[in-house]
Amino acid sequence: MHYIVTNNNAYAIDHSGDVLYSADVLDNGTVDWDNAYDIAWEILDEEQREYIAHVAYHLQEIAKLSEEHLEVFVK
């Protein structure tokens, strides 16, 4: 799983790359994945949607880089 932490929230995408999850970051810096939730796009305002879409784009790029990295080193 790939994830990004920003503004006390962690955002992750599933292995298919099309489902975005969020979870709170606890005071000790760990991510509370046990209470992760799907992003409710319908309740977000336009600015929040754009921000989270931007985060999702970067998560997808990170996933692609990780896959490319594995392909280079697998014989």
Phi, psi and omega in degrees: 000138176253140177211159178234138176251128178206140178052043179063021174231146173252137178240134181223154174244151178284178185294336178282343177083010183238358177245124182256132179241159174225153177210152178285150172262126183283167181302331180275004176092356178274159181264133181274070183295336179297336180245030179293155182216155174290150176287127178267084185303326186292340180260357180274148174278173186301318181295318178294320178298316180297318180297312182291326175297322177296316177299315180299319177302313181293326175297318178295321177294320177298317179298318179297316179298320179296318179295317179296321179297317179296321180296326181292322187261356177272129180254000000 
